[in-house]
Amino acid sequence: MRAAFLSPVHRRHIATLRSSPAAIDEEGLRIGGQYVMFFAEAKLMRQHALRLVAGVAKPEVLEVGLGLGVFAAQLASMSVGSYTAIEPHEDLAHLAERRVLHELGKATVITEPWQVTNLPADAYDAIMYDTWPPDGHADSDFAAFVEHVAVPCLRPGGRFSFFHSGSAINDSRRQVLDRHFAGWTAHPYTMPAEQTPVHWTKPTRDFLIPIAVKGGK
């Protein structure tokens, strides 16, 4: 399932990301000079993983935005059938492969943007979406991903989640979820203050864990 073509804005954005060095330290992941993901998010990512694969034997999982590999690390104890990640920053993908992906068994990393990746239809039981879009494109990318990737690639009854900082989902995303899924919920999570990293870059310690379910049998 090929999602769409890459716009010039997206091509420039991906080129900038790929040219920026990736480094992992005791706090988390830096791309260029900016922290973008933290080990302190492990408990949050575990809640995403648990809710996505609960009750599914050997789930087939797709993650879009491998990053530090915190979500993938949580899956390692959950007996997944297969794990596929999309991470267009090749150096970052290699770092994550060496750190965590060997623990998942059948793991594949695709180093192209999701917009130009061919993915099989009705192939996944769970999809986790956590990307770094160009400025001003977060909601439009989300809508395109749900319509062209998440819904076609999920099996009936499959679950979709996405990283969400803050305590409310905006109207645009709520409408996308209402339109494309049989139902969805959002579960709150707050990072304990004492676990907040020194270089924390997110605007809040409050998060939501959205879980949307594809209709059909």
C-alpha positions in Angstrom: 0.0 0.0 0.0 1.8 3.2 -1.2 0.5 6.2 0.7 1.2 9.2 -1.5 4.0 11.1 -3.1 6.4 13.4 -1.1 5.8 17.1 -1.5 8.8 19.4 -2.0 8.3 20.5 1.6 8.5 17.0 2.8 11.5 16.2 0.7 13.4 19.2 2.1 12.4 18.2 5.6 13.5 14.6 5.2 16.8 15.7 3.6 17.4 18.0 6.6 16.7 15.3 9.1 19.0 12.8 7.3 21.8 15.3 7.3 21.5 15.9 11.0 23.7 13.7 13.3 21.8 11.4 15.7 23.2 10.7 19.1 22.0 8.7 22.1 23.0 9.5 25.7 21.8 8.7 29.2 18.7 10.9 28.8 17.6 10.0 25.3 18.0 10.9 21.6 19.3 14.0 20.1 19.0 14.9 16.4 21.3 17.7 15.7 21.3 19.6 18.9 17.7 18.9 19.9 16.4 16.2 22.2 13.4 14.5 20.5 12.9 11.4 22.6 13.7 10.3 26.1 14.2 7.0 28.0 11.9 8.4 30.6 9.0 7.8 28.2 9.4 4.1 28.5 6.4 3.7 30.9 4.3 5.8 28.5 5.3 3.6 25.5 4.6 0.5 27.5 1.0 1.6 28.0 0.7 2.2 24.2 2.2 -1.3 23.5 0.0 -3.1 26.1 -3.2 -1.5 24.8 -2.3 -2.1 21.2 -1.6 -5.8 21.4 -3.7 -6.9 24.4 -5.4 -10.2 23.7 -3.8 -10.8 20.3 -1.6 -13.9 20.0 1.6 -13.2 18.1 0.5 -9.7 16.8 2.1 -8.3 13.6 3.1 -4.7 14.6 4.1 -1.7 12.5 5.8 1.4 14.0 6.2 4.5 12.0 9.0 6.6 13.5 11.4 4.2 15.3 13.4 6.9 16.9 15.1 5.8 20.1 13.4 2.5 20.0 11.6 2.9 23.3 8.3 1.6 22.0 10.1 -1.3 20.3 11.8 -2.2 23.6 8.5 -2.5 25.3 7.2 -4.9 22.7 10.2 -7.2 23.3 8.5 -8.9 26.3 5.1 -9.3 24.5 5.7 -12.2 22.1 5.0 -10.3 18.9 4.8 -12.3 15.6 6.7 -9.7 13.7 7.8 -6.1 14.0 8.2 -3.6 11.1 9.5 -0.1 11.6 9.7 2.9 9.3 12.6 5.2 10.1 14.0 7.4 7.2 17.1 8.6 9.3 19.4 5.7 8.4 22.0 6.3 11.1 19.2 6.4 13.7 17.8 3.2 12.4 21.1 1.5 12.7 21.5 2.7 16.3 18.1 1.3 17.2 18.8 -2.0 15.4 21.9 -2.5 17.5 20.3 -1.5 20.7 16.9 -3.2 20.8 15.7 -4.9 17.6 17.6 -8.1 18.0 15.3 -8.8 21.0 12.2 -8.8 18.8 13.1 -11.7 16.7 11.5 -11.1 13.3 12.2 -7.4 12.8 12.4 -5.3 9.7 13.4 -1.6 9.3 12.4 0.4 6.3 14.5 3.5 5.8 12.2 5.4 3.5 9.5 7.9 4.4 6.1 6.4 5.0 4.6 8.4 2.1 6.6 6.4 -0.5 6.7 3.0 1.3 4.8 0.0 -0.1 3.1 -1.8 2.7 0.8 -4.8 2.5 -2.9 -4.4 3.0 -4.7 -6.1 5.9 -1.3 -7.1 7.3 -1.0 -5.6 10.8 -2.8 -6.1 14.1 -1.3 -2.9 15.6 0.1 0.3 14.2 2.0 2.9 16.3 2.5 6.4 14.7 5.1 8.8 16.1 6.8 11.0 13.4 8.5 14.3 13.1 6.6 16.1 10.3 7.5 19.5 8.7 6.2 22.5 10.6 2.6 23.1 10.0 2.0 19.6 8.5 1.3 17.6 11.7 -2.4 17.3 11.3 -2.5 17.0 7.5 0.1 14.2 7.7 -1.9 12.5 10.4 -5.0 12.5 8.3 -3.2 11.2 5.2 -1.5 8.5 7.2 -4.7 7.3 8.7 -6.6 7.2 5.4 -3.9 5.8 3.2 -1.8 3.6 5.5 -3.4 2.9 8.9 -6.9 1.9 7.7 -5.8 -0.1 4.6 -3.0 -1.9 6.4 -4.7 -2.9 9.6 -6.6 -6.1 9.8 -10.3 -5.9 10.8 -10.3 -5.3 14.5 -6.7 -4.0 14.4 -5.7 -1.1 16.6 -4.0 2.2 15.9 -2.3 4.5 18.3 -0.2 7.7 18.1 2.1 9.7 20.3 0.1 12.6 21.8 1.5 15.2 24.2 -1.2 17.0 26.1 -4.5 16.3 27.7 -6.9 16.9 24.8 -7.0 15.7 21.1 -7.8 18.6 18.7 -11.0 18.7 16.6 -9.1 17.9 13.4 -7.7 14.6 14.7 -11.0 13.7 16.5 -12.8 14.0 13.2 -10.2 11.8 11.4 -10.6 9.1 14.1 -14.4 9.4 14.0 -14.5 9.1 10.2 -12.1 6.2 9.8 -12.5 3.9 12.8 -15.3 1.9 14.4 -14.5 3.5 17.7 -11.7 5.0 19.8 -10.7 5.9 23.3 -8.0 8.0 24.9 -6.3 7.1 28.2 -4.5 9.7 30.3 -0.9 9.3 31.5 1.2 11.8 33.5 5.0 11.4 33.8 6.0 11.6 37.5 7.8 14.9 38.1 10.8 13.1 39.6 11.3 11.2 36.4 11.4 14.3 34.2 14.7 14.5 32.3 16.9 17.5 32.8 16.7 18.5 29.1 13.0 17.8 28.8 11.7 19.5 25.6 7.9 18.6 25.7 5.5 21.3 26.8 3.9 19.1 29.4 4.2 15.9 31.4 0.6 15.0 30.5 -0.1 12.6 27.6 -2.9 10.7 26.1 -2.8 7.1 24.9 -5.3 7.0 22.0 -6.5 3.6 20.8 -8.6 3.4 17.6 -10.1 0.2 16.3 -10.7 -0.7 12.7 -14.2 -2.0 11.9 -15.1 -5.3 10.3 -14.7 -8.9 11.3 
